[in-house]
């Protein structure tokens, strides 16, 4: 919602400035991406960043939720619907965990070109710790007609 690219940049900047123990290491290109589950909406802007942090997974999730709230995201919106900012933890090193409100690796990332394509920009050889496959292999197995992504200039 709103200026999507600016919202993404605000989120990335807020993440790198959130705590002294979080540092932005790498960032993908930005992509305009087709909505998946709730299709009757405008396309999204997506990117992936790699950070180093001393935060625990739950501490990082709390930080991400605070950044989203500060950007104006409201609770109770349509699931998979339009939103100002959506920050997710895709991987946390090679950790595999399921806790209340947090699953790592992200449980649907292997189905989503809008995650895999920018993740490949950073490192296509990252291995999914549960599936044992590189992210580029996961992306290559997606249906070409699903989840279109277009690189932004």
N, C-alpha and C positions, 0 to 999 in steps of 0.2 A: 504494500500500500504506500502511496505517496511517491517520493523520489527514491525508487528502489535501490539504485546504485549508491546514492548518498547514504541511505540507511545501512547498507552493507558496510560501507567504509566507516561509518560511525561505530558500528558494532565491532569491527576489527580493531579500530583505534582504542575503543573502550576496553577491549580484552587485553591489549598489550599494555594499557595504562592501569588496569584494574588493581593489580597488586605488584609490589616490588619483586615478587618471586615468579612472575609470569613474563615471558619474553617471546615475542614473535620471531620465528626462525625462518619461515618460508610462507609464501602465499601463491595460490593458483591464479590463473586468469579469471576474469568474471565471465559468466555465461548467462544468456537469456534461456530459460528452460520452460518447457511445456508442463503444465500442471498434470498430476497423475491421477490421484484418487477422486478428487472433486474437480472435474474438468471444466465446469462452467464458470471460469474466472480468467483473468489476465495471466500471462506468463510471468514467471518469477525471475529473479536474478539470484544466481548461486555462485559460491566460491568455496574453497577449502583453504584453511590455514593450518600450519604446523606451529605449535608452541612448545616451549619448555616451561615447566611450572613445578613448584614445590607443593602446590595444592593437591589434596587427595581427590579422587574422582568425585566424591560427593561435594567437596569444597569447590571444585571447578564447576560442577552443575549449579550449585547455589550462586556462584559468581555469574554464570551465563544467564540464569533467570533474572538476576538483578539488572544486568545490562539490558535485557529485553524489556523489562518493566520500565527502566529509565528512558528507553527509546519510545515508550508509549504503547507497548503491547499490553492488551487487556486479557484477562482470564475469561474463559467461557466462550471463546469464539468458535466458529465452525471448524471441526477437525479437518485438517488438510486444506482449509480455506485461506483466504487472503489474510495477511498479517504484516505488521510493520517490520518485524525482525524475528528470525527463527535461528537460534544457535544450538547446535547439537554436538555431542561428543561422538565421534565416529570410532576412533581407536584411542586407547590410552596405553602406549607401548604395546606389549603383547598380552595385556591383561584380559582375562575373560571373567566377567562377573554379572550377576543379576541380583539387584537389590531393589528395594521399594522405590519405584520411579526412575531407575537407571539400569540400563542393560548395555554392557560393553563386550564386544563391538556392537555398534548400533544394529538392531535386529533386522532392519530392512535395507541396509546400505547396499547389499549385493543385488538388489532389484532396481536400483535407482541410478540411471545414467547421470543425473544431475549431481550425484555424489561421486561416482566412479570417475567420470571424465576429469573434473578438477583435481581429484585425488591423484590421478595419473600424471597431471602436470607437475606435481610435487615429487612423486616417486611411484612409477608404475609397477615396481617390484616389491612393494609392501605385501606381505603375506597375511591373509586373513587368518587369525590364530585358531579359529574353529574349523573353517572350511579347508585350510591348508592350500589355498590357491592365491596366486598373485592378483592384485586388483585389476591389472590389465586383462588377465584371463577372464575374470568375472565380467568385465565390461564387454569383452568380445563375445560372450555368450548371451548377451541381451538381444531381444528382438529389435532389429533396426528401425522398425516403425513405431516403437514405444519410447516415450520420454525423450523427445527431440531436445537437443542442446545446440545453441548457436553462440559462438565466441563473440564477445563484444569487442569493438575496436579500441 
